[in-house]
Amino acid sequence: MENNMYLPFRSKIINIKPHTDIDYTFRMEFTGDVKPGQFFEVSIPKYGEAPISVNEIGTDYVDLTIRKVGKVTDVIHTFYPGQYLFMRGPYGNGFDVNIYKDKELIVAAGGTGLAPVKGIIDYFSNHIDSIKKFSLICGFKSSSDILFKESFKQWNPKIETTVTVDKEEEGYDGNVGLITEYVKKLEIENIREANVIVVGPPIMMKFTVQEFINKGIKEENIWVSYERKMCCGIGKCGHCKINDTYICLEGPVFNYIKAKELLD
Amino acid sequence: MGFSLNLTEFKNIFEELKKEYTVYAPKLFKNKGTYSDTNMVRYDEIHDIEDIEFDQKSHYSPKEVILPITQTLFYFTEDEVIEPKFNDKKILIFLRSCDIHAVKRLDEIYLKNGGEDYYYRRLREKVKFVLMQCEKSFENCFCVSMNTNETKDYSLFIKRKGDILFIEVKEEEFLSYLHNGKSEEVSPSFIEKNEVTANVPKDLDISIFKSPIWEEYASRCIACGRCNTVCGTCGCFTMQDIFYKDNVNTGERRRVWASCQVDGFTTMAGGHEFRKDKGDRMRFKVMHKIYDFNKRFGYHMCVGCGRCDDACPEYISFSNCVNKLNKVVKGEI
């Protein structure tokens, strides 16, 4: 049994919080070192494994926000608190909070892309004095796709928050339009120093990063987190490799200087 | 130390070896080839020295011995995972110089990249190599271009000439088996020239991604993945869970070989897929073999065995592609 990294451990579901019809946050028993942006391989025997990023870390738990979108996650969504999932990890590099301290930080997240960066937002929301200014822009398909509504309430006064949905809706009076439009409007105090984190679907990341570069943000101050198919999480299965980089080992969080070289 | 033996003498030794080792070697399967009336040469467990195919290149590489096509990682019940029992009998593999080099590439990924793979190491540490002589360079081989034509990494070397076997023993433990053999100077002679040369461009970088040379593969490649399957250095796998019909709460998790050329290799839950274009997949594979593996580990992944060219039903040639790349880099096309 020594060093068999493929053997998962059992983890109890402490509670489940639904955000939308298809996005639930599962609070899982876990003690050990883990960083925001890292991921676990979560599995149910018979159905398979899926890499899921961590969005909140407690002393004896981790929160995993899981969208019902595939073979494994469809089944996970039928589980109840008190039942168990299998997990192995955490894997990947995760975000390093020290990079962003004492500077201005902007986080732009699209859809479930908010999950891997939520740990960073929580951290600075709780340590708001350790950062100069924090702006958050989140885009969702529609108002019913908005995740972490309760967290927004906690973040909002401290963090300058913009939530937008793709299209006009009846009875919705919030912001409408793509993230890029709100990036254009965003006021950045120190454009040469500000750090930016962009996470979301590939197309959203591409155009959002471009918009920040157009505004004058330095490439080396932009960070992204990539999502890829992964079967092992430990540099063997080859599915996530791009050029000489293994997303599971060197990523999923990359500085844009590196990320822009990662062409699939 | 070298010996010569006749077939009968060697058969006795082989019987002794089989007590300690499971022996794998290329074997001829009559009429099992891809096309009608063709044969197949592939690896199998060998019980008789006469079953070893010395004269032809095996269509498949020996990687399946240490990286099985499907490998059970563990069995599960509803709340428990159990590792499969492990056979600790030692393994001898008969293989050629390029194949020994190919195993080194698998070692790099499975033993060093991101930590040790438990299942690979267990099999790998039981393995000893028996080098086979290449009497001639086979069709599509370009080992000399890839510097894999020679090796010192073997325990035994065996060459067969009619009914006489010549054996070089590099590892002492095997001397005890050969005490009856006639002492003789034996050492391998290596291929020094192939008909095919692959000129791996030195100044390659990712700007080549934009080159139109990949376009032809978009229409030629049919994404069958045979090139990956026969390659001695391709080690990608996909995780697969199965359950038993009679008791759906028990089953196993296993890994199976995967191919970067086949649909679905990058498909994530929700259906998003990278490299939909088969030209991009060819580019991904070729660049891994002659550019980015080298960037990461300091030597090229491709060993020049040419099996991908042998296997391709669309007659796509890897070495041709490499030579074309070289011309693009040099500005000749």
Chai-1 contact restraints between the chains, C-beta under 6 A:
chainA,res_idxA,chainB,res_idxB,connection_type,confidence,min_distance_angstrom,max_distance_angstrom,comment,restraint_id
A,N3,B,Y118,contact,1.0,0.0,6.0,A-B,restraint_1
A,N4,B,Y118,contact,1.0,0.0,6.0,A-B,restraint_2
A,Y6,B,L73,contact,1.0,0.0,6.0,A-B,restraint_3
A,L7,B,V81,contact,1.0,0.0,6.0,A-B,restraint_4
A,P45,B,F76,contact,1.0,0.0,6.0,A-B,restraint_5
A,K46,B,D241,contact,1.0,0.0,6.0,A-B,restraint_6
A,K46,B,F243,contact,1.0,0.0,6.0,A-B,restraint_7
A,K46,B,G251,contact,1.0,0.0,6.0,A-B,restraint_8
A,Y47,B,D241,contact,1.0,0.0,6.0,A-B,restraint_9
A,G48,B,D241,contact,1.0,0.0,6.0,A-B,restraint_10
A,E49,B,M239,contact,1.0,0.0,6.0,A-B,restraint_11
A,V69,B,A269,contact,1.0,0.0,6.0,A-B,restraint_12
A,V69,B,G270,contact,1.0,0.0,6.0,A-B,restraint_13
A,G70,B,A269,contact,1.0,0.0,6.0,A-B,restraint_14
A,K229,B,T266,contact,1.0,0.0,6.0,A-B,restraint_15
A,K229,B,M268,contact,1.0,0.0,6.0,A-B,restraint_16
A,C231,B,T238,contact,1.0,0.0,6.0,A-B,restraint_17
A,C231,B,M239,contact,1.0,0.0,6.0,A-B,restraint_18
A,I234,B,G114,contact,1.0,0.0,6.0,A-B,restraint_19
A,I234,B,G115,contact,1.0,0.0,6.0,A-B,restraint_20
A,G235,B,N113,contact,1.0,0.0,6.0,A-B,restraint_21
A,G235,B,G114,contact,1.0,0.0,6.0,A-B,restraint_22
A,K236,B,D117,contact,1.0,0.0,6.0,A-B,restraint_23
A,C237,B,C236,contact,1.0,0.0,6.0,A-B,restraint_24
A,C237,B,F237,contact,1.0,0.0,6.0,A-B,restraint_25
A,G238,B,C236,contact,1.0,0.0,6.0,A-B,restraint_26
A,N243,B,D292,contact,1.0,0.0,6.0,A-B,restraint_27
A,D244,B,D292,contact,1.0,0.0,6.0,A-B,restraint_28
A,D244,B,K295,contact,1.0,0.0,6.0,A-B,restraint_29
A,D244,B,R296,contact,1.0,0.0,6.0,A-B,restraint_30
A,L249,B,G114,contact,1.0,0.0,6.0,A-B,restraint_31
A,L263,B,F209,contact,1.0,0.0,6.0,A-B,restraint_32
A,D264,B,F274,contact,1.0,0.0,6.0,A-B,restraint_33
A,D264,B,R275,contact,1.0,0.0,6.0,A-B,restraint_34
